[in-house]
Amino acid sequence: MTHIQMLFIRNLRFFRSEKKLSQIQLSELVNISPNYLNAVENGKNFPSPEVLQKIIGVLEIMPYQLFMEYPDRSNTSRQGEKNILFQELSYLQQRFNNEFEKIIQKYHAEG
């Protein structure tokens, strides 16, 4: 299972539970079988773009929210899209800074 798929599964479950929807309820609203949704949430299938669009619409979220890494999952309960985006940008900045520092150290050691 890829990292993207793991993010997707975790976030799909999170937003589905936030809406207080069971797998059966979400599958009915998206017009897919409960078995298919179960397979998606267990990493056996990955939805088509059309199904993704329906899921996003039913969950009333932005597409990127299904693929974000939340450093602090306990702090994501609908603080507003602006705060969630800020968290993600801060996380990405930290990762970038760490990688940049590794590159500097590597070339400094070689020089």
Rosetta blueprint (number, residue, H / E / L):
1 M L
2 T L
3 H H
4 I H
5 Q H
6 M H
7 L H
8 F H
9 I H
10 R H
11 N H
12 L H
13 R H
14 F H
15 F H
16 R H
17 S H
18 E H
19 K L
20 K L
21 L L
22 S L
23 Q H
24 I H
25 Q H
26 L H
27 S H
28 E H
29 L H
30 V H
31 N L
32 I L
33 S L
34 P H
35 N H
36 Y H
37 L H
38 N H
39 A H
40 V H
41 E H
42 N L
43 G L
44 K L
45 N L
46 F L
47 P L
48 S L
49 P H
50 E H
51 V H
52 L H
53 Q H
54 K H
55 I H
56 I H
57 G H
58 V H
59 L H
60 E L
61 I L
62 M L
63 P H
64 Y H
65 Q H
66 L H
67 F H
68 M L
69 E L
70 Y L
71 P L
72 D L
73 R H
74 S H
75 N H
76 T L
77 S L
78 R L
79 Q L
80 G L
81 E H
82 K H
83 N H
84 I H
85 L H
86 F H
87 Q H
88 E H
89 L H
90 S H
91 Y H
92 L H
93 Q H
94 Q H
95 R H
96 F H
97 N H
98 N H
99 E H
100 F H
101 E H
102 K H
103 I H
104 I H
105 Q H
106 K H
107 Y H
108 H H
109 A H
110 E H
111 G L
